[in-house]
Each structure stands twice: as C-alpha cells, then as structure tokens.
Amino acid sequence: MSTVKPPENPESDPRVKAVFDDIRETRGSDFINNVWRYLAFDPQLLEEMWRDVRDLMARETLLEPKVKEMIYVAVSIANNCDYCVHSHTAAAKAKGMSDGEHAELLRIVSTAARTNHILNGLRPPIDEAFDADV
C-alpha cells in the first residue's frame, strides 16, 4: 500500500506535465508508470528523480544500457525494492538480457550477498593490495 496518494490530474501542474512529456519523449512511449505518477505528489521531487534517472539510465554513458539495467536490478534486489526489481528487469530484458544472463545475474547477487554476510561477521582486515592508491 502506498504512503501517498497520487494526484488525480497530475498534468494539471505544468511542472509535472513537463516531466511527463520528457518521459514520453525520452522513452518514445505514452506510458507513464506508477513511480512517476506517485512522485507527482511533489513536483520538485519528481523533477529531481526523473533528471537523475534520465541522465544516467536513458542517456549514453560509458556502460551499455543493458548492463546499467542489470546493475540497477542487482542494487534493487539488495535494497529489497520490489518495484525497481520488476521495472528494471523488464527494462534489461527489453534491452537484450537473455534468460541465461538473468540467471547469472541472480547467481552473482546471491553469491555476493552470502559472502558479504560472512565477511561482515568475520571482519577480516582489508588486504593492503586492495587499499592502495590506484
């Protein structure tokens, strides 16, 4: 259950309409998903979140789009964000992630979580080689 109510007519606010129009143009789709509809309860927060997501995820950067989506899935699993796991898994698949790559991603997340938990319990000292200036 949501902690806020989305505005009934979010695009009546010109700031929200501008963000929604940019989402449509950037994605080449009329679909505005719930995360943006619910964030529209605060136009400034909506603008900030869309800007950050758009600039990193929808624009060309050093990482390939599929890889960025797969990283987003991994972080979303670690942070237990059900919405982001679903939306970014769908985005990764749309950008070419195969079932085999999805399974490997899940194995990496699982292995990292397990080793992180064990090492958090053991607290071994960090090797000098890993702490050196690069």
N, C-alpha and C positions, 0 to 999 in steps of 0.2 A: 504494500500500500504506500502510495506517495505521501511525502511530508508537506507538499504544497499542491495547490490547485492550479492547473494551467489556465491562462486567461481564456475566456470564452471566444473572443475575437482578437487573437494576438496581433494580427496585422493591422489593426486599427491604430496601433502605436507605430509611428513612422520609423523609429529605430529598429523595432522588431521586424517590420516589413523589409527594411533594407538588408538585414541579416538573412532573412528567409529568401529574399531574391538572390543574394550572393550564394547561398547554399544551393539553390536551384541551378544557378549558372555554373558554379564550380563543379557540381555533380552531373550536370546535364540531365536532370530529372526534376519532376514536380513534387516528388516525395519529400516531405519534411518529417523526419522521425521524431518519436516522443521526447528524446533527450532535449531537442531544441525547443519543442512546444512547451515542455515543462520549465526549461530555463527562461522562457519568455516572461515568467512572472517578475523577473528583474532584467530589464533591457541592458543595463551595463554589464551584468554578469554574462548574459547571453552573448553580447558583443565580444567580451574578453575571451570567453571559452571558444567561440567559433573562430576568432582570429588565430588563437594559439593552435587549435586543431587544424585549421585550414593551412596555415603557414608551414606546419611540419608534415602533415599527413597528405595533403592534396596538392602540394607543390613539389617540384623537382628538388631533391636533396641528394646527398651522397649515397644514401641507401635506396635500393629498389623498392617500389611501392608494396610488393608482396611481402618483402622482408620486414618493412615497417609495420605492416598489419600483423604479421606473426609475432613480432616483439610486443605489440600492443596486446595481443591475446595472452602472451605469457605473463605480462605485468598484471593484466586484468584477472587472470587466474590467481596469481599470488596475492592480489588485493581483494579477492573474493567479490568482484563486481560482475554479477550475473549479466546485467545489461550489456556491458562492454565485451564480455566474453562472446555473447551471441552476435552482437553487431560487427565486431572486428573479425570474428571467424567467418561470417558471411562475406565481409569485405575481402579477406585474404583469399577465400575460395573464388570470389569474382575476379581477383587479380591473378588467379592461376595456381593457388595452393592445391596440391593433389591430396587425396586421402592418405597416401603414404607420408607426405610431408606433414600433414596434420597429426598423424600418429607419432611421427618422430618428434614433433614439437611437444606433444603431450608427454612423451618419454623424457625429453630434456627437462621440462618443467618439473616432472615428478622426481627425477634424479637430483636436480638442483635443490628442490625443497628438502629432500631427505638428507643430502649432505649438509645443507645449511643448518638443519635442525641438529644434526650430530655435532657439527663443528661449533655451533652455539653452546652446546652442552660441554664440549671438551675445552674450548677456548685455547687452542694451541697458539704459540707465538707465530706471528707472520714472518715468513722467510725473508731475509734481507734482500734476496733477489727480486722479490715482489714489491718491495717498498723503496727500491732505488729510483732515483730520478731518471726519467726517460728522455 
